[in-house]
Amino acid sequence: MTAVPPPEAPLDETPIQRALRLKQAALDARPKPPRGGKFQRQQAAGIAAGNSKPWMTR
């Protein structure tokens, strides 16, 4: 059985390049967390998410 590359695959693609392309496609297909909000601000500021000490905020 010969593997036929899908139309979006380059003809000179190596097996490692194919694996990386498939991995990236699988990662892109995963659901993304919502953008913005308190969680992302805390992550950007280096504060632990779910901080149980509100008096410690900046």
C-alpha positions in Angstrom: 0.0 0.0 0.0 1.5 3.3 -1.0 0.8 6.4 1.0 -0.5 9.2 -1.1 0.2 12.6 0.4 -2.8 14.9 0.8 -3.0 17.9 -1.6 -1.7 20.4 0.9 1.5 18.4 1.5 4.6 19.4 -0.5 5.9 16.7 -2.8 9.4 16.8 -1.3 8.2 16.6 2.3 10.3 14.4 4.6 8.7 12.1 7.1 9.8 14.4 10.0 8.3 17.4 8.2 5.1 15.5 7.6 4.9 14.5 11.3 5.5 18.1 12.4 2.8 19.4 10.0 0.3 16.8 11.3 1.2 17.6 14.9 0.7 21.3 14.3 -2.6 20.7 12.6 -3.8 18.6 15.6 -2.7 21.3 18.1 -4.4 24.0 16.1 -7.6 21.9 16.0 -7.8 21.8 19.9 -10.2 24.2 21.6 -8.6 27.4 22.7 -9.1 29.0 26.1 -10.9 32.4 26.1 -8.8 35.4 25.4 -8.4 38.2 27.8 -9.8 38.4 31.3 -8.4 38.2 34.8 -6.6 34.9 34.3 -4.6 36.1 31.3 -3.7 39.3 33.1 -2.5 37.3 36.1 -0.4 35.0 33.8 1.2 38.0 32.1 2.0 39.7 35.4 3.5 36.5 36.8 0.9 36.0 39.5 -0.3 32.5 40.3 -3.8 31.9 38.9 -6.4 31.3 41.6 -4.4 33.4 44.1 -6.1 32.9 47.5 -4.5 36.1 49.0 -6.4 39.1 47.5 -4.4 41.5 49.8 -1.2 40.4 48.0 -2.3 41.9 44.6 -0.3 44.7 43.1 
